[in-house]
């Protein structure tokens, strides 16, 4: 296993580290590859691709670069830049950025990406150097200036907040860019959400495991916005192979892909509306409403692409956002809503816990109903048998009577228990 870790400049700003563990690359012939991508099935990504594939959207990837020659990324990687030299971002000797790019936009040659028709704009640090907050700030601005409408930041730092990095994030938000960042991994960065994920306005992504449970390696905290798969995420690996990644780096790449799907489906939608759509359609998990582990819930690409969601006037993660006067989202004409995530609780639909309780209630009601019907049938037959025994009627006759009561009449002939026939009085004569 390999960990992508870089050191921050030697000051008290903390450690800047990669947020994922990349599995050992598999041979190019490893198969079946799509079957390993369990997270795509949980996200119903095949259904999402019937609606949008991310065409026309550029995703900025500030990372270690991207191997543009990988078969799954051919035709998907634009000429990018380097934060400290003349490189164009299309080489990646470390493999981390290529893995992220594959999760976002792999073309299906070996694995599928979340937004396979999106384009990746790679912004990298120079190979063999440490990734610093200066690289982060410079890279974010480069991605914005290069035309990215979504930026993925799969790294993080602890310690004092760097004002230059905060200003770079603000630069992106002010230019209608959706900024997505991994919350951080406990093993590398500790239990709390790291920067830049914790900055206001950024979609901070925590990790989930197979089945939707919270991934134990993910950081958590009040800044959490959305949760996405981050455990055993199979995609492109090093050396033009394939491998597994574990970490909120993978989770953030998934959410960046979903943001690209939305921006492609609704090209006139603002970045605040894209963010609003993601959090309003999330599948609630954990305690009702926003919580430190799942944020507003687990990402739901299909709902984010199809639900009726009102338009907002500002980034809902900044607080105080309200529905724009006279404005609505493409799927919700005529709706109006006031929405502030600091007061956000219910999304209007049943939670997983509520669905489970209703299901259990229905099952119990059916069991009780069946038991009642069975008891009534048994009691009726018991009562008839008691009456028959009181009249000295054998069981076989009673059985024939029961068969007649529940089916076509049965001819039994003269009852052997009827009084024997005798002479009848002729008409007009009195009985003796």
WOQUIMO-V297739 format. One record per helix or strand of 3 or more residues. SS is the DSSP state (hx for helix, st for strand). FROM is the first residue (numbers start at 1). LEN is the number of residues. If there is no record, write none. Layout:
ss/from/len
SS/FROM/LEN
SS/FROM/LEN
//
This chain:
ss/from/len
st/2/4
st/16/7
hx/34/3
hx/38/5
hx/45/5
st/58/6
hx/71/3
st/77/6
hx/96/10
st/119/6
hx/133/13
st/150/4
st/155/3
hx/163/12
st/178/5
hx/186/4
st/203/6
st/226/4
st/233/4
hx/238/3
st/242/6
hx/248/18
hx/271/10
hx/301/6
hx/316/3
hx/341/3
hx/352/39
hx/395/11
//
